[in-house]
Amino acid sequence: MFNKGTRYEKLRLFDPTSEGEIVFKGIRPRPIGPAPGVIEHVVKAGERLDLLAGHYYNDSRSWWRIVDANPDFLYGGDIFQENLEGQVIVIPKARE
């Protein structure tokens, strides 16, 4: 339905209410399976997800893999808040 060939391809819209009203116009969240972590990374000041993805995967656009592997964070930016410096995050193995 969305972006053929991407991880969003099979997502669908939220169902309307029984009255036909669309309460939320977004798409349903995609299911995230377990991500076996192979590397633990200690968060440092000034780090960004795209830079970590570039370092670990040689692809800065794969930052979402790191977010998926760390479900305690709702948004990608949460990982790099100042109060999380020194925390350990999981860097999952790159899929092929």
Buried (B, 14 or more C-beta within 10 A) or exposed (E): EEEEEEEEEEBEEEEEEEEEEEEEEEEEEEEEEEBEBEEEBEBEEEBBBBEBBBEBBEEBEBBEBBBBBBEEBEEBEEBBEEEEEEBEBBBBBEEE
